[in-house]
Amino acid sequence: MSKSPRRPFGEDSNHFDRDLDAILNRVYASNPGGRYEAATVRKTSPRVEQGSLELKQALADLRDLRTKSQIALRMKEEVDYLQGEIAALRKLGTEIETLRKKIDEEP
């Protein structure tokens, strides 16, 4: 399996970004229940912006890892299935050979 290039977090779904921004707004908003725009939160604290970017990148990396592991699991399941089918075909081949010998032995 070839290694796929990492997608930067900006190419991922905006749904994730909106959710993360909403969480950051709730956590860092000065008035409870108040709505701050994500830009306002970022202006007030560069650390929050840096942490947000790092978190988004970590989430993108985690998503990529999950996707790769799901692909590997599906491939393993497919290999297991094919190995079972090969075993069944070998068994049938043996049975066919046995039947051919019986037919050849009959007068």
FIKOLZA-1660 file (N, C-alpha, C; in steps of 0.1 Angstrom, whole numbers, plus 5000, padded with zeros to 4 digits):
% residues 107
   i   px   py   pz ch aa at
   1 5009 4988 5000  A  M  N
   1 5000 5000 5000  A  M CA
   1 5009 5012 5000  A  M  C
   2 5007 5021 4990  A  S  N
   2 5015 5033 4990  A  S CA
   2 5010 5043 5000  A  S  C
   3 5020 5051 5004  A  K  N
   3 5017 5061 5014  A  K CA
   3 5010 5073 5008  A  K  C
   4 4998 5077 5012  A  S  N
   4 4991 5088 5006  A  S CA
   4 4997 5101 5012  A  S  C
   5 4997 5112 5004  A  P  N
   5 5002 5124 5009  A  P CA
   5 4993 5130 5020  A  P  C
   6 4998 5136 5030  A  R  N
   6 4990 5142 5040  A  R CA
   6 4982 5154 5035  A  R  C
   7 4970 5155 5038  A  R  N
   7 4961 5166 5034  A  R CA
   7 4963 5177 5045  A  R  C
   8 4966 5189 5041  A  P  N
   8 4966 5200 5051  A  P CA
   8 4952 5201 5057  A  P  C
   9 4951 5206 5069  A  F  N
   9 4938 5208 5075  A  F CA
   9 4928 5216 5067  A  F  C
  10 4933 5226 5060  A  G  N
  10 4925 5235 5052  A  G CA
  10 4917 5228 5041  A  G  C
  11 4921 5216 5037  A  E  N
  11 4914 5209 5026  A  E CA
  11 4903 5199 5032  A  E  C
  12 4903 5199 5045  A  D  N
  12 4893 5190 5051  A  D CA
  12 4879 5197 5051  A  D  C
  13 4870 5190 5056  A  S  N
  13 4856 5195 5057  A  S CA
  13 4856 5208 5066  A  S  C
  14 4848 5218 5061  A  N  N
  14 4846 5230 5069  A  N CA
  14 4838 5227 5081  A  N  C
  15 4830 5216 5081  A  H  N
  15 4822 5213 5093  A  H CA
  15 4830 5212 5105  A  H  C
  16 4842 5205 5104  A  F  N
  16 4850 5204 5115  A  F CA
  16 4855 5217 5120  A  F  C
  17 4859 5226 5111  A  D  N
  17 4864 5239 5115  A  D CA
  17 4853 5247 5122  A  D  C
  18 4840 5247 5117  A  R  N
  18 4830 5254 5124  A  R CA
  18 4827 5249 5138  A  R  C
  19 4828 5235 5139  A  D  N
  19 4826 5229 5152  A  D CA
  19 4837 5234 5162  A  D  C
  20 4849 5233 5157  A  L  N
  20 4860 5237 5166  A  L CA
  20 4859 5252 5169  A  L  C
  21 4856 5260 5160  A  D  N
  21 4854 5275 5163  A  D CA
  21 4843 5277 5173  A  D  C
  22 4832 5269 5172  A  A  N
  22 4821 5271 5181  A  A CA
  22 4826 5267 5196  A  A  C
  23 4834 5256 5196  A  I  N
  23 4839 5252 5209  A  I CA
  23 4848 5262 5215  A  I  C
  24 4857 5267 5207  A  L  N
  24 4867 5277 5211  A  L CA
  24 4859 5290 5216  A  L  C
  25 4849 5293 5208  A  N  N
  25 4841 5305 5212  A  N CA
  25 4835 5303 5226  A  N  C
  26 4829 5291 5228  A  R  N
  26 4823 5289 5241  A  R CA
  26 4833 5289 5253  A  R  C
  27 4845 5283 5250  A  V  N
  27 4855 5282 5260  A  V CA
  27 4861 5296 5263  A  V  C
  28 4864 5303 5253  A  Y  N
  28 4872 5316 5255  A  Y CA
  28 4863 5328 5255  A  Y  C
  29 4850 5327 5254  A  A  N
  29 4841 5339 5254  A  A CA
  29 4841 5344 5268  A  A  C
  30 4841 5358 5270  A  S  N
  30 4841 5364 5283  A  S CA
  30 4827 5364 5289  A  S  C
  31 4817 5364 5281  A  N  N
  31 4803 5364 5287  A  N CA
  31 4797 5351 5284  A  N  C
  32 4792 5344 5295  A  P  N
  32 4786 5331 5292  A  P CA
  32 4774 5331 5283  A  P  C
  33 4774 5322 5274  A  G  N
  33 4763 5322 5264  A  G CA
  33 4764 5332 5253  A  G  C
  34 4774 5341 5254  A  G  N
  34 4776 5352 5244  A  G CA
  34 4782 5346 5232  A  G  C
  35 4780 5353 5221  A  R  N
  35 4786 5348 5208  A  R CA
  35 4796 5357 5203  A  R  C
  36 4809 5352 5203  A  Y  N
  36 4820 5359 5197  A  Y CA
  36 4823 5353 5184  A  Y  C
  37 4826 5361 5175  A  E  N
  37 4831 5356 5162  A  E CA
  37 4845 5350 5164  A  E  C
  38 4848 5340 5156  A  A  N
  38 4861 5333 5157  A  A CA
  38 4872 5343 5156  A  A  C
  39 4870 5353 5147  A  A  N
  39 4881 5363 5145  A  A CA
  39 4883 5371 5157  A  A  C
  40 4873 5374 5165  A  T  N
  40 4874 5382 5177  A  T CA
  40 4883 5374 5187  A  T  C
  41 4880 5361 5188  A  V  N
  41 4887 5353 5198  A  V CA
  41 4902 5352 5194  A  V  C
  42 4904 5351 5181  A  R  N
  42 4918 5350 5176  A  R CA
  42 4926 5363 5178  A  R  C
  43 4919 5374 5177  A  K  N
  43 4925 5387 5179  A  K CA
  43 4929 5389 5193  A  K  C
  44 4921 5384 5202  A  T  N
  44 4924 5386 5216  A  T CA
  44 4936 5377 5221  A  T  C
  45 4939 5366 5215  A  S  N
  45 4949 5357 5219  A  S CA
  45 4956 5350 5208  A  S  C
  46 4968 5353 5204  A  P  N
  46 4975 5346 5194  A  P CA
  46 4978 5331 5198  A  P  C
  47 4979 5329 5211  A  R  N
  47 4981 5315 5215  A  R CA
  47 4969 5306 5212  A  R  C
  48 4957 5312 5213  A  V  N
  48 4945 5305 5209  A  V CA
  48 4945 5301 5195  A  V  C
  49 4949 5311 5186  A  E  N
  49 4949 5308 5172  A  E CA
  49 4959 5297 5169  A  E  C
  50 4971 5298 5175  A  Q  N
  50 4982 5288 5173  A  Q CA
  50 4977 5274 5178  A  Q  C
  51 4970 5274 5190  A  G  N
  51 4965 5262 5195  A  G CA
  51 4954 5256 5186  A  G  C
  52 4946 5265 5181  A  S  N
  52 4935 5261 5172  A  S CA
  52 4941 5254 5159  A  S  C
  53 4951 5261 5154  A  L  N
  53 4957 5255 5141  A  L CA
  53 4964 5242 5144  A  L  C
  54 4970 5241 5156  A  E  N
  54 4977 5228 5159  A  E CA
  54 4966 5217 5162  A  E  C
  55 4955 5221 5168  A  L  N
  55 4945 5211 5171  A  L CA
  55 4938 5207 5157  A  L  C
  56 4936 5216 5149  A  K  N
  56 4930 5213 5136  A  K CA
  56 4939 5203 5128  A  K  C
  57 4952 5206 5128  A  Q  N
  57 4962 5198 5121  A  Q CA
  57 4962 5184 5128  A  Q  C
  58 4962 5183 5141  A  A  N
  58 4962 5170 5148  A  A CA
  58 4949 5162 5145  A  A  C
  59 4938 5169 5144  A  L  N
  59 4926 5163 5141  A  L CA
  59 4926 5158 5126  A  L  C
  60 4932 5165 5117  A  A  N
  60 4933 5161 5103  A  A CA
  60 4942 5149 5102  A  A  C
  61 4953 5149 5110  A  D  N
  61 4962 5137 5110  A  D CA
  61 4955 5125 5116  A  D  C
  62 4947 5127 5127  A  L  N
  62 4940 5116 5133  A  L CA
  62 4930 5110 5123  A  L  C
  63 4923 5119 5116  A  R  N
  63 4913 5115 5106  A  R CA
  63 4920 5106 5095  A  R  C
  64 4932 5111 5090  A  D  N
  64 4939 5103 5080  A  D CA
  64 4944 5090 5086  A  D  C
  65 4948 5089 5098  A  L  N
  65 4952 5077 5104  A  L CA
  65 4940 5067 5105  A  L  C
  66 4929 5073 5109  A  R  N
  66 4916 5064 5110  A  R CA
  66 4913 5059 5097  A  R  C
  67 4913 5067 5086  A  T  N
  67 4910 5063 5073  A  T CA
  67 4919 5052 5068  A  T  C
  68 4932 5053 5071  A  K  N
  68 4942 5043 5067  A  K CA
  68 4940 5030 5075  A  K  C
  69 4936 5031 5088  A  S  N
  69 4934 5019 5095  A  S CA
  69 4921 5012 5091  A  S  C
  70 4911 5020 5087  A  Q  N
  70 4899 5013 5082  A  Q CA
  70 4901 5007 5068  A  Q  C
  71 4910 5013 5060  A  I  N
  71 4913 5006 5047  A  I CA
  71 4921 4994 5050  A  I  C
  72 4931 4994 5059  A  A  N
  72 4938 4982 5062  A  A CA
  72 4929 4971 5068  A  A  C
  73 4920 4974 5076  A  L  N
  73 4910 4964 5082  A  L CA
  73 4902 4958 5071  A  L  C
  74 4897 4966 5061  A  R  N
  74 4889 4961 5050  A  R CA
  74 4898 4952 5042  A  R  C
  75 4910 4956 5039  A  M  N
  75 4919 4947 5031  A  M CA
  75 4921 4934 5038  A  M  C
  76 4923 4934 5051  A  K  N
  76 4926 4922 5059  A  K CA
  76 4913 4913 5058  A  K  C
  77 4902 4919 5060  A  E  N
  77 4889 4911 5058  A  E CA
  77 4888 4905 5045  A  E  C
  78 4892 4912 5034  A  E  N
  78 4891 4907 5021  A  E CA
  78 4901 4896 5019  A  E  C
  79 4913 4897 5024  A  V  N
  79 4923 4887 5023  A  V CA
  79 4918 4874 5030  A  V  C
  80 4913 4876 5042  A  D  N
  80 4908 4864 5050  A  D CA
  80 4897 4857 5042  A  D  C
  81 4888 4865 5036  A  Y  N
  81 4877 4859 5028  A  Y CA
  81 4883 4852 5016  A  Y  C
  82 4892 4858 5009  A  L  N
  82 4898 4851 4997  A  L CA
  82 4906 4839 5001  A  L  C
  83 4913 4839 5012  A  Q  N
  83 4920 4827 5017  A  Q CA
  83 4910 4815 5020  A  Q  C
  84 4898 4819 5025  A  G  N
  84 4888 4809 5027  A  G CA
  84 4883 4803 5014  A  G  C
  85 4881 4812 5005  A  E  N
  85 4876 4807 4991  A  E CA
  85 4886 4799 4985  A  E  C
  86 4899 4802 4986  A  I  N
  86 4910 4794 4980  A  I CA
  86 4910 4780 4987  A  I  C
  87 4908 4780 5000  A  A  N
  87 4908 4767 5007  A  A CA
  87 4896 4758 5002  A  A  C
  88 4885 4765 5000  A  A  N
  88 4873 4757 4995  A  A CA
  88 4875 4752 4981  A  A  C
  89 4881 4760 4973  A  L  N
  89 4884 4756 4959  A  L CA
  89 4894 4744 4959  A  L  C
  90 4904 4745 4968  A  R  N
  90 4914 4734 4968  A  R CA
  90 4907 4721 4973  A  R  C
  91 4898 4722 4982  A  K  N
  91 4890 4710 4987  A  K CA
  91 4882 4705 4975  A  K  C
  92 4875 4714 4968  A  L  N
  92 4867 4709 4957  A  L CA
  92 4876 4703 4946  A  L  C
  93 4888 4708 4944  A  G  N
  93 4897 4702 4934  A  G CA
  93 4901 4688 4938  A  G  C
  94 4904 4686 4951  A  T  N
  94 4907 4673 4956  A  T CA
  94 4896 4663 4954  A  T  C
  95 4883 4668 4957  A  E  N
  95 4872 4659 4955  A  E CA
  95 4870 4656 4941  A  E  C
  96 4872 4665 4932  A  I  N
  96 4870 4662 4917  A  I CA
  96 4881 4652 4913  A  I  C
  97 4893 4653 4918  A  E  N
  97 4903 4644 4915  A  E CA
  97 4900 4630 4919  A  E  C
  98 4894 4629 4932  A  T  N
  98 4890 4616 4937  A  T CA
  98 4879 4610 4929  A  T  C
  99 4869 4618 4925  A  L  N
  99 4858 4613 4917  A  L CA
  99 4863 4608 4903  A  L  C
 100 4873 4616 4897  A  R  N
 100 4878 4611 4884  A  R CA
 100 4885 4598 4885  A  R  C
 101 4892 4596 4896  A  K  N
 101 4899 4583 4898  A  K CA
 101 4889 4572 4899  A  K  C
 102 4878 4574 4907  A  K  N
 102 4868 4564 4908  A  K CA
 102 4861 4561 4895  A  K  C
 103 4859 4571 4887  A  I  N
 103 4853 4569 4874  A  I CA
 103 4862 4561 4865  A  I  C
 104 4875 4564 4865  A  D  N
 104 4885 4557 4857  A  D CA
 104 4886 4542 4861  A  D  C
 105 4884 4539 4874  A  E  N
 105 4886 4526 4879  A  E CA
 105 4874 4517 4876  A  E  C
 106 4862 4523 4874  A  E  N
 106 4850 4515 4871  A  E CA
 106 4851 4509 4857  A  E  C
 107 4846 4497 4855  A  P  N
 107 4847 4490 4842  A  P CA
 107 4838 4496 4832  A  P  C
% end
